[in-house]
Amino acid sequence: MDDLDQLKALWQSTESTVDKPDAQASDNAIDKYQRSVRRSNILSTVFMSGTIIFLISLMFIYS
């Protein structure tokens, strides 16, 4: 258990890569890209749902 506490203390004392400017910029770019992908996924889901509902309604109207 003492070894685990030492390992935890060592892990918490190491320098974080997020504090570096290059890492921060790349993290921001990744976040921006993920938001863009998430937005695209939501929009495609909405439009595909509308298209499917429209096609199903056409099947019921013309059957």
mmCIF file as gemmi writes it, N, C-alpha and C atoms, coordinates in Angstrom:
data_model
loop_
_atom_site.group_PDB
_atom_site.id
_atom_site.type_symbol
_atom_site.label_atom_id
_atom_site.label_alt_id
_atom_site.label_comp_id
_atom_site.label_asym_id
_atom_site.label_entity_id
_atom_site.label_seq_id
_atom_site.pdbx_PDB_ins_code
_atom_site.Cartn_x
_atom_site.Cartn_y
_atom_site.Cartn_z
_atom_site.occupancy
_atom_site.B_iso_or_equiv
_atom_site.pdbx_formal_charge
_atom_site.auth_seq_id
_atom_site.auth_asym_id
_atom_site.pdbx_PDB_model_num
ATOM 1 N N . MET Axp A 1 ? 0.824 -1.193 0 1 0 ? 1 A 1
ATOM 2 C CA . MET Axp A 1 ? 0 0 0 1 0 ? 1 A 1
ATOM 3 C C . MET Axp A 1 ? 0.866 1.253 0 1 0 ? 1 A 1
ATOM 4 N N . ASP Axp A 2 ? 2.009 1.161 0.682 1 0 ? 2 A 1
ATOM 5 C CA . ASP Axp A 2 ? 2.924 2.296 0.722 1 0 ? 2 A 1
ATOM 6 C C . ASP Axp A 2 ? 3.487 2.576 -0.671 1 0 ? 2 A 1
ATOM 7 N N . ASP Axp A 3 ? 3.757 1.503 -1.427 1 0 ? 3 A 1
ATOM 8 C CA . ASP Axp A 3 ? 4.25 1.681 -2.794 1 0 ? 3 A 1
ATOM 9 C C . ASP Axp A 3 ? 3.212 2.386 -3.659 1 0 ? 3 A 1
ATOM 10 N N . LEU Axp A 4 ? 1.964 2.047 -3.455 1 0 ? 4 A 1
ATOM 11 C CA . LEU Axp A 4 ? 0.892 2.685 -4.214 1 0 ? 4 A 1
ATOM 12 C C . LEU Axp A 4 ? 0.797 4.169 -3.889 1 0 ? 4 A 1
ATOM 13 N N . ASP Axp A 5 ? 0.959 4.517 -2.615 1 0 ? 5 A 1
ATOM 14 C CA . ASP Axp A 5 ? 0.931 5.929 -2.226 1 0 ? 5 A 1
ATOM 15 C C . ASP Axp A 5 ? 2.109 6.69 -2.826 1 0 ? 5 A 1
ATOM 16 N N . GLN Axp A 6 ? 3.28 6.055 -2.859 1 0 ? 6 A 1
ATOM 17 C CA . GLN Axp A 6 ? 4.446 6.699 -3.457 1 0 ? 6 A 1
ATOM 18 C C . GLN Axp A 6 ? 4.248 6.9 -4.953 1 0 ? 6 A 1
ATOM 19 N N . LEU Axp A 7 ? 3.686 5.899 -5.609 1 0 ? 7 A 1
ATOM 20 C CA . LEU Axp A 7 ? 3.428 6.001 -7.041 1 0 ? 7 A 1
ATOM 21 C C . LEU Axp A 7 ? 2.409 7.101 -7.332 1 0 ? 7 A 1
ATOM 22 N N . LYS Axp A 8 ? 1.388 7.202 -6.503 1 0 ? 8 A 1
ATOM 23 C CA . LYS Axp A 8 ? 0.378 8.244 -6.671 1 0 ? 8 A 1
ATOM 24 C C . LYS Axp A 8 ? 0.996 9.624 -6.473 1 0 ? 8 A 1
ATOM 25 N N . ALA Axp A 9 ? 1.847 9.772 -5.477 1 0 ? 9 A 1
ATOM 26 C CA . ALA Axp A 9 ? 2.511 11.055 -5.23 1 0 ? 9 A 1
ATOM 27 C C . ALA Axp A 9 ? 3.428 11.421 -6.391 1 0 ? 9 A 1
ATOM 28 N N . LEU Axp A 10 ? 4.142 10.442 -6.924 1 0 ? 10 A 1
ATOM 29 C CA . LEU Axp A 10 ? 5.023 10.687 -8.06 1 0 ? 10 A 1
ATOM 30 C C . LEU Axp A 10 ? 4.211 11.085 -9.284 1 0 ? 10 A 1
ATOM 31 N N . TRP Axp A 11 ? 3.095 10.396 -9.511 1 0 ? 11 A 1
ATOM 32 C CA . TRP Axp A 11 ? 2.254 10.674 -10.671 1 0 ? 11 A 1
ATOM 33 C C . TRP Axp A 11 ? 1.656 12.079 -10.58 1 0 ? 11 A 1
ATOM 34 N N . GLN Axp A 12 ? 1.245 12.491 -9.39 1 0 ? 12 A 1
ATOM 35 C CA . GLN Axp A 12 ? 0.649 13.811 -9.224 1 0 ? 12 A 1
ATOM 36 C C . GLN Axp A 12 ? 1.694 14.921 -9.269 1 0 ? 12 A 1
ATOM 37 N N . SER Axp A 13 ? 2.948 14.593 -9.019 1 0 ? 13 A 1
ATOM 38 C CA . SER Axp A 13 ? 3.974 15.622 -9.012 1 0 ? 13 A 1
ATOM 39 C C . SER Axp A 13 ? 4.586 15.843 -10.389 1 0 ? 13 A 1
ATOM 40 N N . THR Axp A 14 ? 4.329 14.956 -11.346 1 0 ? 14 A 1
ATOM 41 C CA . THR Axp A 14 ? 4.919 15.123 -12.674 1 0 ? 14 A 1
ATOM 42 C C . THR Axp A 14 ? 4.245 16.272 -13.396 1 0 ? 14 A 1
ATOM 43 N N . GLU Axp A 15 ? 5.002 16.875 -14.316 1 0 ? 15 A 1
ATOM 44 C CA . GLU Axp A 15 ? 4.509 18.037 -15.047 1 0 ? 15 A 1
ATOM 45 C C . GLU Axp A 15 ? 3.431 17.611 -16.039 1 0 ? 15 A 1
ATOM 46 N N . SER Axp A 16 ? 2.386 18.367 -16.087 1 0 ? 16 A 1
ATOM 47 C CA . SER Axp A 16 ? 1.292 18.095 -17.019 1 0 ? 16 A 1
ATOM 48 C C . SER Axp A 16 ? 1.648 18.652 -18.389 1 0 ? 16 A 1
ATOM 49 N N . THR Axp A 17 ? 1.268 17.93 -19.446 1 0 ? 17 A 1
ATOM 50 C CA . THR Axp A 17 ? 1.559 18.4 -20.8 1 0 ? 17 A 1
ATOM 51 C C . THR Axp A 17 ? 0.599 19.496 -21.234 1 0 ? 17 A 1
ATOM 52 N N . VAL Axp A 18 ? -0.506 19.669 -20.517 1 0 ? 18 A 1
ATOM 53 C CA . VAL Axp A 18 ? -1.484 20.684 -20.899 1 0 ? 18 A 1
ATOM 54 C C . VAL Axp A 18 ? -0.958 22.086 -20.611 1 0 ? 18 A 1
ATOM 55 N N . ASP Axp A 19 ? -0.001 22.214 -19.707 1 0 ? 19 A 1
ATOM 56 C CA . ASP Axp A 19 ? 0.541 23.523 -19.362 1 0 ? 19 A 1
ATOM 57 C C . ASP Axp A 19 ? 1.426 24.098 -20.462 1 0 ? 19 A 1
ATOM 58 N N . LYS Axp A 20 ? 1.87 23.266 -21.395 1 0 ? 20 A 1
ATOM 59 C CA . LYS Axp A 20 ? 2.741 23.736 -22.466 1 0 ? 20 A 1
ATOM 60 C C . LYS Axp A 20 ? 1.895 24.406 -23.545 1 0 ? 20 A 1
ATOM 61 N N . PRO Axp A 21 ? 2.39 25.482 -24.154 1 0 ? 21 A 1
ATOM 62 C CA . PRO Axp A 21 ? 1.593 26.205 -25.157 1 0 ? 21 A 1
ATOM 63 C C . PRO Axp A 21 ? 1.245 25.35 -26.374 1 0 ? 21 A 1
ATOM 64 N N . ASP Axp A 22 ? 2.194 24.54 -26.846 1 0 ? 22 A 1
ATOM 65 C CA . ASP Axp A 22 ? 1.923 23.71 -28.02 1 0 ? 22 A 1
ATOM 66 C C . ASP Axp A 22 ? 0.853 22.676 -27.719 1 0 ? 22 A 1
ATOM 67 N N . ALA Axp A 23 ? 0.928 22.092 -26.541 1 0 ? 23 A 1
ATOM 68 C CA . ALA Axp A 23 ? -0.073 21.094 -26.159 1 0 ? 23 A 1
ATOM 69 C C . ALA Axp A 23 ? -1.432 21.752 -25.984 1 0 ? 23 A 1
ATOM 70 N N . GLN Axp A 24 ? -1.445 22.955 -25.437 1 0 ? 24 A 1
ATOM 71 C CA . GLN Axp A 24 ? -2.711 23.67 -25.256 1 0 ? 24 A 1
ATOM 72 C C . GLN Axp A 24 ? -3.333 23.998 -26.609 1 0 ? 24 A 1
ATOM 73 N N . ALA Axp A 25 ? -2.513 24.417 -27.556 1 0 ? 25 A 1
ATOM 74 C CA . ALA Axp A 25 ? -3.03 24.749 -28.887 1 0 ? 25 A 1
ATOM 75 C C . ALA Axp A 25 ? -3.572 23.512 -29.584 1 0 ? 25 A 1
ATOM 76 N N . SER Axp A 26 ? -2.864 22.395 -29.455 1 0 ? 26 A 1
ATOM 77 C CA . SER Axp A 26 ? -3.35 21.173 -30.101 1 0 ? 26 A 1
ATOM 78 C C . SER Axp A 26 ? -4.604 20.658 -29.405 1 0 ? 26 A 1
ATOM 79 N N . ASP Axp A 27 ? -4.69 20.813 -28.087 1 0 ? 27 A 1
ATOM 80 C CA . ASP Axp A 27 ? -5.917 20.429 -27.379 1 0 ? 27 A 1
ATOM 81 C C . ASP Axp A 27 ? -7.096 21.276 -27.843 1 0 ? 27 A 1
ATOM 82 N N . ASN Axp A 28 ? -6.862 22.567 -28.028 1 0 ? 28 A 1
ATOM 83 C CA . ASN Axp A 28 ? -7.93 23.446 -28.512 1 0 ? 28 A 1
ATOM 84 C C . ASN Axp A 28 ? -8.353 23.069 -29.922 1 0 ? 28 A 1
ATOM 85 N N . ALA Axp A 29 ? -7.386 22.72 -30.772 1 0 ? 29 A 1
ATOM 86 C CA . ALA Axp A 29 ? -7.715 22.317 -32.139 1 0 ? 29 A 1
ATOM 87 C C . ALA Axp A 29 ? -8.504 21.011 -32.148 1 0 ? 29 A 1
ATOM 88 N N . ILE Axp A 30 ? -8.12 20.086 -31.282 1 0 ? 30 A 1
ATOM 89 C CA . ILE Axp A 30 ? -8.842 18.814 -31.193 1 0 ? 30 A 1
ATOM 90 C C . ILE Axp A 30 ? -10.26 19.05 -30.698 1 0 ? 30 A 1
ATOM 91 N N . ASP Axp A 31 ? -10.427 19.899 -29.684 1 0 ? 31 A 1
ATOM 92 C CA . ASP Axp A 31 ? -11.766 20.209 -29.171 1 0 ? 31 A 1
ATOM 93 C C . ASP Axp A 31 ? -12.637 20.855 -30.246 1 0 ? 31 A 1
ATOM 94 N N . LYS Axp A 32 ? -12.046 21.773 -31.012 1 0 ? 32 A 1
ATOM 95 C CA . LYS Axp A 32 ? -12.795 22.435 -32.078 1 0 ? 32 A 1
ATOM 96 C C . LYS Axp A 32 ? -13.233 21.424 -33.131 1 0 ? 32 A 1
ATOM 97 N N . TYR Axp A 33 ? -12.338 20.515 -33.499 1 0 ? 33 A 1
ATOM 98 C CA . TYR Axp A 33 ? -12.677 19.495 -34.495 1 0 ? 33 A 1
ATOM 99 C C . TYR Axp A 33 ? -13.754 18.556 -33.965 1 0 ? 33 A 1
ATOM 100 N N . GLN Axp A 34 ? -13.667 18.18 -32.693 1 0 ? 34 A 1
ATOM 101 C CA . GLN Axp A 34 ? -14.675 17.292 -32.111 1 0 ? 34 A 1
ATOM 102 C C . GLN Axp A 34 ? -16.041 17.967 -32.071 1 0 ? 34 A 1
ATOM 103 N N . ARG Axp A 35 ? -16.083 19.258 -31.774 1 0 ? 35 A 1
ATOM 104 C CA . ARG Axp A 35 ? -17.362 19.979 -31.802 1 0 ? 35 A 1
ATOM 105 C C . ARG Axp A 35 ? -17.933 20.015 -33.211 1 0 ? 35 A 1
ATOM 106 N N . SER Axp A 36 ? -17.055 20.208 -34.199 1 0 ? 36 A 1
ATOM 107 C CA . SER Axp A 36 ? -17.504 20.232 -35.588 1 0 ? 36 A 1
ATOM 108 C C . SER Axp A 36 ? -18.074 18.881 -36.005 1 0 ? 36 A 1
ATOM 109 N N . VAL Axp A 37 ? -17.399 17.814 -35.624 1 0 ? 37 A 1
ATOM 110 C CA . VAL Axp A 37 ? -17.878 16.472 -35.96 1 0 ? 37 A 1
ATOM 111 C C . VAL Axp A 37 ? -19.191 16.19 -35.247 1 0 ? 37 A 1
ATOM 112 N N . ARG Axp A 38 ? -19.295 16.562 -33.989 1 0 ? 38 A 1
ATOM 113 C CA . ARG Axp A 38 ? -20.527 16.343 -33.23 1 0 ? 38 A 1
ATOM 114 C C . ARG Axp A 38 ? -21.691 17.108 -33.862 1 0 ? 38 A 1
ATOM 115 N N . ARG Axp A 39 ? -21.436 18.349 -34.275 1 0 ? 39 A 1
ATOM 116 C CA . ARG Axp A 39 ? -22.472 19.158 -34.919 1 0 ? 39 A 1
ATOM 117 C C . ARG Axp A 39 ? -22.902 18.517 -36.238 1 0 ? 39 A 1
ATOM 118 N N . SER Axp A 40 ? -21.946 18.028 -37.003 1 0 ? 40 A 1
ATOM 119 C CA . SER Axp A 40 ? -22.271 17.363 -38.271 1 0 ? 40 A 1
ATOM 120 C C . SER Axp A 40 ? -23.079 16.101 -38.036 1 0 ? 40 A 1
ATOM 121 N N . ASN Axp A 41 ? -22.729 15.352 -37.01 1 0 ? 41 A 1
ATOM 122 C CA . ASN Axp A 41 ? -23.479 14.13 -36.705 1 0 ? 41 A 1
ATOM 123 C C . ASN Axp A 41 ? -24.915 14.445 -36.314 1 0 ? 41 A 1
ATOM 124 N N . ILE Axp A 42 ? -25.107 15.489 -35.531 1 0 ? 42 A 1
ATOM 125 C CA . ILE Axp A 42 ? -26.464 15.858 -35.119 1 0 ? 42 A 1
ATOM 126 C C . ILE Axp A 42 ? -27.281 16.312 -36.322 1 0 ? 42 A 1
ATOM 127 N N . LEU Axp A 43 ? -26.68 17.148 -37.172 1 0 ? 43 A 1
ATOM 128 C CA . LEU Axp A 43 ? -27.4 17.622 -38.348 1 0 ? 43 A 1
ATOM 129 C C . LEU Axp A 43 ? -27.751 16.481 -39.291 1 0 ? 43 A 1
ATOM 130 N N . SER Axp A 44 ? -26.823 15.568 -39.512 1 0 ? 44 A 1
ATOM 131 C CA . SER Axp A 44 ? -27.114 14.445 -40.408 1 0 ? 44 A 1
ATOM 132 C C . SER Axp A 44 ? -28.193 13.545 -39.824 1 0 ? 44 A 1
ATOM 133 N N . THR Axp A 45 ? -28.193 13.365 -38.519 1 0 ? 45 A 1
ATOM 134 C CA . THR Axp A 45 ? -29.237 12.557 -37.882 1 0 ? 45 A 1
ATOM 135 C C . THR Axp A 45 ? -30.604 13.207 -38.048 1 0 ? 45 A 1
ATOM 136 N N . VAL Axp A 46 ? -30.674 14.512 -37.863 1 0 ? 46 A 1
ATOM 137 C CA . VAL Axp A 46 ? -31.946 15.224 -38.009 1 0 ? 46 A 1
ATOM 138 C C . VAL Axp A 46 ? -32.458 15.126 -39.442 1 0 ? 46 A 1
ATOM 139 N N . PHE Axp A 47 ? -31.583 15.376 -40.411 1 0 ? 47 A 1
ATOM 140 C CA . PHE Axp A 47 ? -32.021 15.343 -41.804 1 0 ? 47 A 1
ATOM 141 C C . PHE Axp A 47 ? -32.373 13.933 -42.26 1 0 ? 47 A 1
ATOM 142 N N . MET Axp A 48 ? -31.619 12.936 -41.816 1 0 ? 48 A 1
ATOM 143 C CA . MET Axp A 48 ? -31.946 11.559 -42.197 1 0 ? 48 A 1
ATOM 144 C C . MET Axp A 48 ? -33.26 11.124 -41.568 1 0 ? 48 A 1
ATOM 145 N N . SER Axp A 49 ? -33.519 11.536 -40.341 1 0 ? 49 A 1
ATOM 146 C CA . SER Axp A 49 ? -34.798 11.198 -39.703 1 0 ? 49 A 1
ATOM 147 C C . SER Axp A 49 ? -35.952 11.829 -40.469 1 0 ? 49 A 1
ATOM 148 N N . GLY Axp A 50 ? -35.797 13.071 -40.865 1 0 ? 50 A 1
ATOM 149 C CA . GLY Axp A 50 ? -36.83 13.733 -41.653 1 0 ? 50 A 1
ATOM 150 C C . GLY Axp A 50 ? -37.057 13.049 -42.984 1 0 ? 50 A 1
ATOM 151 N N . THR Axp A 51 ? -35.982 12.642 -43.643 1 0 ? 51 A 1
ATOM 152 C CA . THR Axp A 51 ? -36.101 11.948 -44.925 1 0 ? 51 A 1
ATOM 153 C C . THR Axp A 51 ? -36.807 10.613 -44.765 1 0 ? 51 A 1
ATOM 154 N N . ILE Axp A 52 ? -36.467 9.875 -43.734 1 0 ? 52 A 1
ATOM 155 C CA . ILE Axp A 52 ? -37.093 8.568 -43.502 1 0 ? 52 A 1
ATOM 156 C C . ILE Axp A 52 ? -38.575 8.735 -43.195 1 0 ? 52 A 1
ATOM 157 N N . ILE Axp A 53 ? -38.918 9.711 -42.379 1 0 ? 53 A 1
ATOM 158 C CA . ILE Axp A 53 ? -40.334 9.956 -42.065 1 0 ? 53 A 1
ATOM 159 C C . ILE Axp A 53 ? -41.091 10.351 -43.329 1 0 ? 53 A 1
ATOM 160 N N . PHE Axp A 54 ? -40.482 11.179 -44.166 1 0 ? 54 A 1
ATOM 161 C CA . PHE Axp A 54 ? -41.111 11.577 -45.421 1 0 ? 54 A 1
ATOM 162 C C . PHE Axp A 54 ? -41.333 10.377 -46.333 1 0 ? 54 A 1
ATOM 163 N N . LEU Axp A 55 ? -40.349 9.509 -46.475 1 0 ? 55 A 1
ATOM 164 C CA . LEU Axp A 55 ? -40.498 8.334 -47.342 1 0 ? 55 A 1
ATOM 165 C C . LEU Axp A 55 ? -41.546 7.37 -46.804 1 0 ? 55 A 1
ATOM 166 N N . ILE Axp A 56 ? -41.584 7.18 -45.505 1 0 ? 56 A 1
ATOM 167 C CA . ILE Axp A 56 ? -42.596 6.291 -44.913 1 0 ? 56 A 1
ATOM 168 C C . ILE Axp A 56 ? -43.991 6.879 -45.115 1 0 ? 56 A 1
ATOM 169 N N . SER Axp A 57 ? -44.114 8.198 -44.975 1 0 ? 57 A 1
ATOM 170 C CA . SER Axp A 57 ? -45.43 8.814 -45.2 1 0 ? 57 A 1
ATOM 171 C C . SER Axp A 57 ? -45.853 8.661 -46.656 1 0 ? 57 A 1
ATOM 172 N N . LEU Axp A 58 ? -44.913 8.743 -47.597 1 0 ? 58 A 1
ATOM 173 C CA . LEU Axp A 58 ? -45.249 8.516 -49.006 1 0 ? 58 A 1
ATOM 174 C C . LEU Axp A 58 ? -45.714 7.082 -49.233 1 0 ? 58 A 1
ATOM 175 N N . MET Axp A 59 ? -45.088 6.127 -48.549 1 0 ? 59 A 1
ATOM 176 C CA . MET Axp A 59 ? -45.511 4.729 -48.689 1 0 ? 59 A 1
ATOM 177 C C . MET Axp A 59 ? -46.953 4.562 -48.229 1 0 ? 59 A 1
ATOM 178 N N . PHE Axp A 60 ? -47.338 5.209 -47.132 1 0 ? 60 A 1
ATOM 179 C CA . PHE Axp A 60 ? -48.704 5.07 -46.632 1 0 ? 60 A 1
ATOM 180 C C . PHE Axp A 60 ? -49.702 5.844 -47.494 1 0 ? 60 A 1
ATOM 181 N N . ILE Axp A 61 ? -49.283 6.964 -48.041 1 0 ? 61 A 1
ATOM 182 C CA . ILE Axp A 61 ? -50.194 7.76 -48.862 1 0 ? 61 A 1
ATOM 183 C C . ILE Axp A 61 ? -50.512 7.037 -50.171 1 0 ? 61 A 1
ATOM 184 N N . TYR Axp A 62 ? -49.495 6.467 -50.808 1 0 ? 62 A 1
ATOM 185 C CA . TYR Axp A 62 ? -49.675 5.885 -52.137 1 0 ? 62 A 1
ATOM 186 C C . TYR Axp A 62 ? -49.873 4.382 -52.122 1 0 ? 62 A 1
ATOM 187 N N . SER Axp A 63 ? -50.101 3.778 -50.971 1 0 ? 63 A 1
ATOM 188 C CA . SER Axp A 63 ? -50.33 2.327 -50.956 1 0 ? 63 A 1
ATOM 189 C C . SER Axp A 63 ? -51.801 1.983 -51.009 1 0 ? 63 A 1
